[in-house]
Amino acid sequence: DTEVTQTPKHLVMGMTNKKSLKCEQHMGHRAMYWYKQKAKKPPELMFVYSYEKLSINESVPSRFSPECPNSSLLNLHLHALQPEDSALYLCASSPRGTGVYGYTFGSGTRLTVV
Amino acid sequence: KNQVEQSPQSLIILEGKNCTLQCNYTVSPFSNLRWYKQDTGRGPVSLTIMTFSENTKSNGRYTATLDADTKQSSLHITASQLSDSASYICVVRSNNAGNMLTFGGGTRLMVKP
């Protein structure tokens, strides 16, 4: 298995809802990442988990809460989002936290906040 | 500040034609450079990865070059196909403590029949 799988592919949620994005990989990668991408812009790093520990939080608002239950899974819990949070959310993984050997990206979750 | 600049921002070519996309970077210290293809609404897919000592690397109809002295890279697409229509993103990794990636703004390529 050489893929990063993200679910759901599309999500529409209200500003008072609580939802979660899921990411899974079975390549034995020990670093996992969440990126946010607005239309026609490059991805922006949100969080980095290295060996299941949060190593980087790029000053992301607390309405986004990451979780890494084990080395294969990465979740992003969403609560009280704003319409401007609508974007493509990408998960990525790499063999180690240094990212030397390349990143594998998932197909993303298209989030719309209404 | 680490930066990656890509040109052109957008490009329209006819099917079967060749094209070259450019990437200039100021990331230091340099570790490696990747070219990704991203279809609209999908995740980026790696095309090539190049380290300091590599000048040219090919992946099918895609050929990437790297000049580490001038800090420039290019991606050449040969005999373009309609399915090549996508954004092409240059991403540079630095060897600093954070080992983070710096993304270019991408080139949006449209191949027309």
Interface residues (C-beta under 8 A of the other chain):
Chain A: V4 Q6 K40 K41 P42 P43 L45 I56 L88 L90 A92 G97 T98 G99 V100 G102 Y103 T104 F105 G106 S107 G108 R110
Chain B: S31 N32 R34 Y36 G41 R42 G43 P44 V45 S46 I49 I89 R93 G98 N99 M100 L101 F103 G104 G105 G106 R108
